[in-house]
Structure formats: C-alpha cells, structure tokens
Amino acid sequence: MTPLRFAALGLDHRHIYGMSQGMIDAGAELAAWWTEGDPQPVAGFTKRFPDVPRVTQLDQILNDPAIALVLIACRPDQRADLAIRAMQAGKDVMVDKPGCITLDELRRLQDTVARTGRIWSVNFSERFEVPAVTAATELVRAGAIGTVIHTTGLGPHRLNAQTRPDWFFNAATYGGILTDIASHQIEQFLHFTGQEDAEITMATVGNHANPDHPGFEDFGTLALRSGSAQGFIRVDWYTADALPNWGDGRLFIAGTKGQIELRKYVDIAGRPGTDHLYLVNQDECTYVDCSKSDLPYFRNLMQDILLRSETACPQSRTFRVCDLAIQAQEMALKRDQI
C-alpha cells in the first residue's frame, strides 16, 4: 500500500519536529517542506530529516494531489489563515497549538471545515505525545478511580528568552498564555471527565518576571467546570535552569474511588526518565512506569484521513477547546506586579 504523504508548512516552532516524527512513526511519508525565511527551527528540522526537499513556493505543496495532509507550525497568528488555505486546496491539517488565537479565526475555521469536509486537528502534544496520559486514559476508562470529578493541570515551561523570536513576546502574535499553553490542560479536562463542553469560571494572567517584554505573559491560571466536574489549571514560564528538562508538567486526576498523578517529564529527586504514574484506589497504592505506553494519536489521525473517520480527537472538541482557551484569555484579570 502506498503510504500517506504529508508536508510540513511553517517551521517557526520546534513542535514541528515531534509532529513530523509522529506521522513518520505511524507509517506516513514526509514528502516536502516549506517555510518563509529561515527561522531558528529550520536547522534542527533539516538535521532530523535531511533527505526531505524544501520547496520554494507554497503552491507546490498545496497543488500536489499526492499530498493528503499538511502539518502547520508557523507563527500563531498566521496558522488559521494557512490552515484555511490548505483545506480549501483539499488538504487535511494538523496544526501546532494554539491552532488559532481569536474567535473570528475560530469561526472561519469552523466554516471552512463545514464547507470542505476536511479535518482540522490541533496537536495537543501534552496529551497526544505523552505515553503516561495514554496509560491514565486506560485506567480511567476501566473505572480504576471511579467517576472523575476534578483535574488539576500544571504546565510550567522554560523560557529560554535568548532563543525566542520577537513574535513570541507579543500577545497579538502568540495569543497570550492561556490561549497558548492552557489549551493543553483544557483538552485534558474534557478528555478525562468525559465532557464535551465546559464553562470558564475564573482566569488570571500576569507578567511577574519579564519587565523587558511588557507584551508578554509569564503566568496564568484558570478554573472551569462541567456538570459535577471541576478543574484548575496553572501555566507559567518559570522553569528554573537546574531542572533537567523544559518543565515539570503534572496532571492530577481525582475520582470518586481514587486518584492518579502523572509526572510527565521528570520525577524530581525520584525515578529517572519520563512518564511516571501514581495510582491510589480502593485496592492498590502503586507506581506505574508508562514510558513504553502507546501513542495512538498519529496512527488514528492517519486512519481518519484515509477512512474519513473521527478517532484521533473529536472535531467538535478541538473547536471547543480553542473556544474555551480564547474565552479564558479574553476574560482574564491581569495580575501584573512588575
């Protein structure tokens, strides 16, 4: 069988590395790539995928009927327009988060999906690229902790300010911290509670440590609820240099019969490696090494493209996550102290 062929568009964020590798690991073929200029991630991309040709004109990819899927990681404020153009050209789309940064962009994306029948998938990598989340999903679905009634998602990140482009520090181009990072945790709240809608009940943002970048937000919180389930999210750019990776991302899932804690990327002063899961319920109090657990998102997305199914992530949920993140950003109280 001829493998599904895809292309990478816009290499402004290093997330394009994992997006591309995930599709290759699922059996797809990276056919070409295009980007404007020479952004910093290009060097890493060409090192990882040295035999993939760069095209000089975007239309060379959009007009190629053999390319079914495009991956987009351009500047956040440009992602919606590029995705719409690709869908109008008959391509399915996987886009880095945030998939869009305004409600107007979201409405135009929804309209384009409805008119073209194309797939618009946002790669929420903090679930889709984390084996521990797959293991937690299996436990929750099996009833290991009863009914999920609360999630707490923590998303700290390392700033590495000296490596960031100017657009990264301008809310008009990156969307704000809640639109950007918190979309991961909003999606996980819906995923683990089994809900497809929610209400933002509180949101705050602030710039507490970066006075040289007044248009930047380095800290944000939000709360949300759906039915009997509630959630709290904290995101920031405060990961200290001594941590051996970019952030100590954690997820706490509270159920009526137990709880799960995920230490996704590091177990500080504990076990080495990534993907640590702690389970406590009526029968056990245990640790699970999840580093070998499956990552079905990329494989499922490829199936969805081939069969026009909806197994990777419901399209309606992807839209709703973006909607909620932008709503939270727009209503957020500013708590700046610089």
TORLUMLO-618837 format. One record per residue (C-alpha): residue number from 1; x, y, z. Coordinates in steps of 0.05 Angstrom, whole numbers, padded with zeros to 5 digits. Each point is the difference from the previous one (the first is absolute). Example, Ala and Ser with C-alpha at 12.3 -4.5 7.8 and 13.67 -1.06 7.14 Angstrom:
2
<bafi 1, <00246, -00090, 00156>>
<bafi 2, <00027, 00069, -00013>>
This chain:
338
<bafi 1, <00000, 00000, 00000>>
<bafi 2, <00026, 00069, -00017>>
<bafi 3, <00013, 00039, 00064>>
<bafi 4, <-00038, 00063, 00016>>
<bafi 5, <00043, 00059, -00021>>
<bafi 6, <00003, 00065, 00040>>
<bafi 7, <00038, 00066, 00000>>
<bafi 8, <00023, 00049, 00053>>
<bafi 9, <-00020, 00073, -00007>>
<bafi 10, <00029, 00056, 00043>>
<bafi 11, <00059, -00020, 00043>>
<bafi 12, <-00005, 00056, 00052>>
<bafi 13, <-00007, -00047, 00060>>
<bafi 14, <00039, -00062, 00018>>
<bafi 15, <-00064, -00039, 00012>>
<bafi 16, <00004, -00015, -00074>>
<bafi 17, <00054, -00051, 00017>>
<bafi 18, <-00046, -00044, 00042>>
<bafi 19, <-00059, 00011, -00046>>
<bafi 20, <00040, -00024, -00060>>
<bafi 21, <00033, -00058, 00036>>
<bafi 22, <-00067, -00023, 00028>>
<bafi 23, <-00030, -00006, -00070>>
<bafi 24, <00063, -00036, -00026>>
<bafi 25, <-00003, -00049, 00058>>
<bafi 26, <-00073, -00013, -00018>>
<bafi 27, <00021, -00020, -00070>>
<bafi 28, <-00009, 00065, -00039>>
<bafi 29, <00051, 00031, -00047>>
<bafi 30, <00027, 00071, 00008>>
<bafi 31, <00001, 00023, -00072>>
<bafi 32, <00021, 00073, 00004>>
<bafi 33, <00003, 00062, 00043>>
<bafi 34, <-00009, 00075, -00009>>
<bafi 35, <00010, 00060, 00045>>
<bafi 36, <00010, 00074, -00007>>
<bafi 37, <00071, 00024, 00013>>
<bafi 38, <00048, -00040, 00044>>
<bafi 39, <-00029, -00004, 00070>>
<bafi 40, <00041, -00032, 00055>>
<bafi 41, <-00034, -00069, -00001>>
<bafi 42, <00021, -00011, -00073>>
<bafi 43, <00069, -00024, 00020>>
<bafi 44, <-00027, -00053, 00047>>
<bafi 45, <-00052, -00021, -00051>>
<bafi 46, <00050, -00011, -00056>>
<bafi 47, <00046, -00038, 00048>>
<bafi 48, <-00057, -00047, 00018>>
<bafi 49, <-00028, -00007, -00070>>
<bafi 50, <00060, 00012, -00046>>
<bafi 51, <-00028, -00034, -00062>>
<bafi 52, <-00067, 00038, -00003>>
<bafi 53, <00000, 00054, -00053>>
<bafi 54, <-00017, 00073, 00014>>
<bafi 55, <-00045, 00033, -00051>>
<bafi 56, <00003, 00074, -00014>>
<bafi 57, <-00073, 00011, -00015>>
<bafi 58, <-00058, -00018, 00046>>
<bafi 59, <-00044, -00018, -00060>>
<bafi 60, <00048, -00056, -00018>>
<bafi 61, <-00027, -00037, 00060>>
<bafi 62, <-00072, 00025, 00000>>
<bafi 63, <-00008, -00018, -00074>>
<bafi 64, <00031, -00070, 00008>>
<bafi 65, <-00058, -00050, 00001>>
<bafi 66, <00046, -00054, 00028>>
<bafi 67, <00008, 00038, 00066>>
<bafi 68, <-00060, -00013, 00044>>
<bafi 69, <00021, 00033, 00065>>
<bafi 70, <00038, 00062, 00019>>
<bafi 71, <00031, 00015, 00068>>
<bafi 72, <00001, 00074, 00021>>
<bafi 73, <00046, 00032, 00051>>
<bafi 74, <00006, 00071, -00026>>
<bafi 75, <-00009, 00062, 00044>>
<bafi 76, <-00064, -00009, 00040>>
<bafi 77, <-00037, 00060, -00029>>
<bafi 78, <00012, -00029, -00070>>
<bafi 79, <-00022, -00071, 00013>>
<bafi 80, <-00075, 00008, -00012>>
<bafi 81, <00008, 00033, -00068>>
<bafi 82, <00051, -00051, -00023>>
<bafi 83, <-00044, -00058, 00024>>
<bafi 84, <-00061, 00030, -00036>>
<bafi 85, <00040, 00007, -00064>>
<bafi 86, <00024, -00072, 00006>>
<bafi 87, <-00070, -00028, 00013>>
<bafi 88, <-00027, 00039, -00059>>
<bafi 89, <00054, -00035, -00042>>
<bafi 90, <-00026, -00068, 00023>>
<bafi 91, <00050, -00014, 00056>>
<bafi 92, <-00013, -00026, 00069>>
<bafi 93, <00037, 00040, 00053>>
<bafi 94, <00038, -00014, 00065>>
<bafi 95, <00019, 00066, 00033>>
<bafi 96, <00044, 00015, 00060>>
<bafi 97, <-00036, 00031, 00059>>
<bafi 98, <-00028, 00052, 00004>>
<bafi 99, <-00037, -00017, -00063>>
<bafi 100, <-00029, 00070, -00001>>
<bafi 101, <00003, 00061, 00045>>
<bafi 102, <-00066, 00038, -00012>>
<bafi 103, <-00073, -00019, 00000>>
<bafi 104, <-00006, 00028, -00071>>
<bafi 105, <00054, -00048, -00024>>
<bafi 106, <-00035, -00057, 00035>>
<bafi 107, <-00067, 00015, -00033>>
<bafi 108, <00034, 00003, -00069>>
<bafi 109, <00034, -00067, 00014>>
<bafi 110, <-00066, -00031, 00020>>
<bafi 111, <-00033, 00026, -00063>>
<bafi 112, <00057, -00027, -00043>>
<bafi 113, <-00004, -00069, 00031>>
<bafi 114, <-00075, -00001, -00011>>
<bafi 115, <00006, 00021, -00073>>
<bafi 116, <00060, -00043, -00019>>
<bafi 117, <-00009, -00062, 00043>>
<bafi 118, <00074, 00004, 00017>>
<bafi 119, <00031, -00019, 00068>>
<bafi 120, <00029, 00056, 00043>>
<bafi 121, <00038, -00033, 00057>>
<bafi 122, <00039, 00037, 00053>>
<bafi 123, <00058, -00040, 00027>>
<bafi 124, <-00010, 00007, 00076>>
<bafi 125, <00068, -00031, 00011>>
<bafi 126, <-00005, -00001, 00076>>
<bafi 127, <-00051, -00056, -00009>>
<bafi 128, <00014, -00027, -00070>>
<bafi 129, <00075, -00006, 00009>>
<bafi 130, <00003, -00024, 00072>>
<bafi 131, <-00004, -00075, 00012>>
<bafi 132, <-00020, 00010, 00074>>
<bafi 133, <-00064, 00034, -00023>>
<bafi 134, <-00017, -00061, -00042>>
<bafi 135, <00009, -00045, 00060>>
<bafi 136, <-00042, 00046, 00044>>
<bafi 137, <-00055, 00000, -00053>>
<bafi 138, <-00003, -00075, 00001>>
<bafi 139, <-00004, -00001, 00076>>
<bafi 140, <-00055, 00053, 00003>>
<bafi 141, <-00041, -00034, -00055>>
<bafi 142, <00006, -00066, 00038>>
<bafi 143, <-00029, 00032, 00062>>
<bafi 144, <00063, -00002, 00042>>
<bafi 145, <-00016, 00064, 00037>>
<bafi 146, <-00075, 00003, -00009>>
<bafi 147, <-00032, 00062, -00029>>
<bafi 148, <00049, 00057, -00014>>
<bafi 149, <-00023, 00062, 00037>>
<bafi 150, <00062, 00044, -00003>>
<bafi 151, <00064, 00011, -00039>>
<bafi 152, <00059, 00044, 00017>>
<bafi 153, <00047, 00014, -00058>>
<bafi 154, <00067, 00034, 00010>>
<bafi 155, <00039, 00024, -00061>>
<bafi 156, <00065, 00034, 00019>>
<bafi 157, <00048, 00015, -00058>>
<bafi 158, <00072, 00024, -00007>>
<bafi 159, <00003, 00069, -00032>>
<bafi 160, <00068, -00002, -00035>>
<bafi 161, <-00012, 00073, -00017>>
<bafi 162, <00064, 00009, -00039>>
<bafi 163, <-00022, -00052, -00051>>
<bafi 164, <-00071, 00026, -00011>>
<bafi 165, <-00021, 00042, -00060>>
<bafi 166, <-00031, 00068, 00011>>
<bafi 167, <-00070, -00025, -00016>>
<bafi 168, <00003, -00046, 00061>>
<bafi 169, <-00004, 00059, 00047>>
<bafi 170, <-00058, 00036, -00034>>
<bafi 171, <-00070, -00022, 00021>>
<bafi 172, <-00027, 00023, -00067>>
<bafi 173, <00042, -00053, -00035>>
<bafi 174, <00003, -00057, 00050>>
<bafi 175, <-00069, 00007, 00030>>
<bafi 176, <00014, 00005, 00074>>
<bafi 177, <00020, -00053, 00051>>
<bafi 178, <-00070, -00030, 00010>>
<bafi 179, <-00016, -00004, -00075>>
<bafi 180, <00068, -00032, -00010>>
<bafi 181, <00022, -00047, 00056>>
<bafi 182, <-00065, -00009, 00039>>
<bafi 183, <-00035, -00031, -00061>>
<bafi 184, <00038, -00064, 00017>>
<bafi 185, <-00030, -00005, 00069>>
<bafi 186, <-00070, 00021, -00022>>
<bafi 187, <00000, -00058, -00050>>
<bafi 188, <00023, -00048, 00054>>
<bafi 189, <-00056, 00023, 00046>>
<bafi 190, <-00052, -00016, -00053>>
<bafi 191, <00035, -00065, -00018>>
<bafi 192, <00004, -00028, 00070>>
<bafi 193, <-00068, 00024, 00025>>
<bafi 194, <-00035, -00026, -00062>>
<bafi 195, <-00031, 00068, -00013>>
<bafi 196, <-00003, 00037, -00066>>
<bafi 197, <-00016, 00069, 00027>>
<bafi 198, <00020, 00042, 00060>>
<bafi 199, <-00005, 00069, 00031>>
<bafi 200, <00059, 00043, 00018>>
<bafi 201, <-00013, 00025, 00071>>
<bafi 202, <00065, 00038, 00014>>
<bafi 203, <00061, 00022, -00038>>
<bafi 204, <00061, 00043, 00015>>
<bafi 205, <00064, 00018, -00037>>
<bafi 206, <00061, 00039, 00019>>
<bafi 207, <00071, 00020, -00017>>
<bafi 208, <00038, -00006, 00065>>
<bafi 209, <00072, -00013, -00022>>
<bafi 210, <00011, 00028, -00070>>
<bafi 211, <00000, 00077, 00003>>
<bafi 212, <00040, 00003, -00065>>
<bafi 213, <-00060, -00030, -00037>>
<bafi 214, <-00062, 00039, 00023>>
<bafi 215, <-00044, -00034, -00053>>
<bafi 216, <00016, -00069, 00028>>
<bafi 217, <-00038, -00041, 00052>>
<bafi 218, <00042, -00048, 00041>>
<bafi 219, <-00053, -00026, 00048>>
<bafi 220, <-00073, -00020, -00006>>
<bafi 221, <-00054, -00038, 00037>>
<bafi 222, <-00071, -00021, -00015>>
<bafi 223, <-00056, -00041, 00028>>
<bafi 224, <-00056, -00035, -00037>>
<bafi 225, <-00058, -00045, 00012>>
<bafi 226, <-00047, -00047, -00037>>
<bafi 227, <-00057, -00035, 00035>>
<bafi 228, <00027, -00027, 00065>>
<bafi 229, <00072, 00004, -00024>>
<bafi 230, <00047, 00057, 00015>>
<bafi 231, <00071, 00016, -00020>>
<bafi 232, <00058, 00047, 00016>>
<bafi 233, <00058, 00018, -00046>>
<bafi 234, <00065, 00036, 00013>>
<bafi 235, <00049, 00017, -00055>>
<bafi 236, <00065, 00040, 00002>>
<bafi 237, <00068, 00014, -00030>>
<bafi 238, <00039, -00008, 00065>>
<bafi 239, <00036, -00067, -00008>>
<bafi 240, <00067, 00010, 00034>>
<bafi 241, <00066, -00017, -00033>>
<bafi 242, <00016, -00057, 00048>>
<bafi 243, <-00058, -00042, -00025>>
<bafi 244, <00026, -00051, -00050>>
<bafi 245, <-00055, 00013, -00051>>
<bafi 246, <-00046, 00055, -00023>>
<bafi 247, <-00054, -00008, 00053>>
<bafi 248, <-00028, -00042, 00057>>
<bafi 249, <-00068, -00011, -00032>>
<bafi 250, <-00049, -00035, 00046>>
<bafi 251, <-00072, -00022, -00003>>
<bafi 252, <-00042, -00020, 00060>>
<bafi 253, <-00065, -00038, -00014>>
<bafi 254, <-00047, -00007, 00059>>
<bafi 255, <-00056, -00052, -00002>>
<bafi 256, <-00054, -00024, 00047>>
<bafi 257, <00040, -00064, 00014>>
<bafi 258, <00072, 00022, -00006>>
<bafi 259, <00050, 00046, -00032>>
<bafi 260, <00055, 00001, -00052>>
<bafi 261, <00061, 00045, -00003>>
<bafi 262, <00041, 00006, -00063>>
<bafi 263, <00072, 00027, 00002>>
<bafi 264, <00006, 00005, -00075>>
<bafi 265, <00071, 00023, -00013>>
<bafi 266, <00040, -00007, 00064>>
<bafi 267, <-00006, -00028, 00070>>
<bafi 268, <00040, 00050, 00041>>
<bafi 269, <00050, -00035, 00046>>
<bafi 270, <-00036, -00065, -00017>>
<bafi 271, <-00001, -00051, -00055>>
<bafi 272, <00039, 00015, -00064>>
<bafi 273, <-00032, 00011, -00067>>
<bafi 274, <-00069, 00023, -00019>>
<bafi 275, <-00073, -00023, 00003>>
<bafi 276, <-00010, -00016, 00073>>
<bafi 277, <-00070, -00019, 00025>>
<bafi 278, <-00024, -00008, 00072>>
<bafi 279, <-00066, -00035, 00013>>
<bafi 280, <-00037, -00004, 00065>>
<bafi 281, <-00069, -00033, 00005>>
<bafi 282, <-00039, -00049, 00042>>
<bafi 283, <00047, -00058, -00017>>
<bafi 284, <00069, 00027, -00013>>
<bafi 285, <00050, 00056, 00012>>
<bafi 286, <00051, -00008, -00055>>
<bafi 287, <00048, 00029, -00049>>
<bafi 288, <-00003, -00014, -00075>>
<bafi 289, <00056, 00012, -00050>>
<bafi 290, <-00037, 00023, -00062>>
<bafi 291, <00060, 00014, -00045>>
<bafi 292, <-00018, -00057, -00046>>
<bafi 293, <-00074, 00016, -00006>>
<bafi 294, <-00031, 00013, -00068>>
<bafi 295, <-00009, 00067, -00036>>
<bafi 296, <-00062, -00013, -00043>>
<bafi 297, <-00014, 00071, -00023>>
<bafi 298, <00043, 00000, -00063>>
<bafi 299, <-00022, -00069, -00021>>
<bafi 300, <-00073, 00017, 00012>>
<bafi 301, <00006, 00066, -00039>>
<bafi 302, <00028, -00038, -00059>>
<bafi 303, <-00059, -00048, 00003>>
<bafi 304, <-00048, 00059, 00004>>
<bafi 305, <00031, 00030, -00063>>
<bafi 306, <-00005, -00065, -00038>>
<bafi 307, <-00069, -00022, 00025>>
<bafi 308, <-00031, 00069, 00015>>
<bafi 309, <-00012, -00022, 00071>>
<bafi 310, <00009, 00038, 00066>>
<bafi 311, <00043, -00041, 00048>>
<bafi 312, <00060, 00044, 00015>>
<bafi 313, <-00040, 00055, 00035>>
<bafi 314, <-00072, 00022, -00012>>
<bafi 315, <-00001, 00061, -00047>>
<bafi 316, <-00052, 00033, 00044>>
<bafi 317, <00045, -00007, 00061>>
<bafi 318, <00060, 00030, -00036>>
<bafi 319, <-00043, 00061, -00018>>
<bafi 320, <-00028, 00005, 00071>>
<bafi 321, <00069, -00003, 00033>>
<bafi 322, <00024, 00058, -00043>>
<bafi 323, <-00064, 00038, 00015>>
<bafi 324, <00007, -00010, 00075>>
<bafi 325, <00074, 00019, 00000>>
<bafi 326, <-00014, 00065, -00038>>
<bafi 327, <-00059, 00015, 00045>>
<bafi 328, <00044, -00009, 00061>>
<bafi 329, <00053, 00046, -00030>>
<bafi 330, <-00051, 00054, -00016>>
<bafi 331, <-00031, -00001, 00070>>
<bafi 332, <00064, -00007, 00039>>
<bafi 333, <00016, 00049, 00055>>
<bafi 334, <00070, 00029, -00006>>
<bafi 335, <00042, -00010, 00062>>
<bafi 336, <00065, 00033, -00022>>
<bafi 337, <00049, 00018, 00054>>
<bafi 338, <00059, 00028, -00039>>
